[in-house]
Amino acid sequence: MAKASVSNEQPDQAMGLVRLAQLKAGETAILRVVDKQVAPKYARRLAHLGLREGSTITVDQLSSGSSVVITSGRSRYCLDRATSQALLVAVQ
């Protein structure tokens, strides 16, 4: 009987997803998952703002204070580190 292979990758990495906080300025990605365990109170607010699964996001600016300025559609948002960690994206 063959052994199943064990992967050290986290499930999101195995699916080709990365956290928004890992992107560099100028990179574009598609929002795939809002991790409600990381930022439960923000998930609904982000959806009301228009940041939903399937949204295209471009990182405009990274600040030294760990915040991220992004563009989605015609809107710009400044996200704190915790929120940008909660957004799993597929880089284009």
Long-range contacts (C-beta under 8 A, 24 or more apart in sequence): 12-88, 16-90, 17-88, 17-89, 17-90, 18-88, 18-89, 18-91, 19-84, 19-85, 19-86, 19-87, 19-88, 19-89, 20-57, 20-59, 20-68, 20-70, 20-79, 20-84, 20-85, 20-87, 20-88, 20-89, 21-66, 21-68, 21-81, 21-84, 21-85, 23-59, 23-68, 23-89, 23-91, 24-59, 24-62, 25-59, 25-60, 25-61, 25-62, 26-58, 26-59, 27-58, 27-59, 27-91, 28-56, 28-57, 28-58, 28-59, 28-91, 28-92, 29-56, 29-57, 29-58, 29-59, 29-89, 29-90, 29-91, 29-92, 30-54, 30-55, 30-56, 30-57, 30-89, 30-90, 30-92, 31-55, 31-56, 31-57, 31-72, 31-87, 31-88, 31-89, 32-88, 32-89, 32-90, 33-87, 33-88, 34-86, 34-87, 34-88, 35-85, 35-86, 35-87, 35-88, 36-86, 38-82, 38-85, 38-86, 39-82, 39-83, 39-85, 39-86, 42-82, 42-83, 42-86, 43-86, 46-83, 46-87, 49-75, 49-77, 50-75, 51-77, 51-87, 56-92, 57-87, 57-89
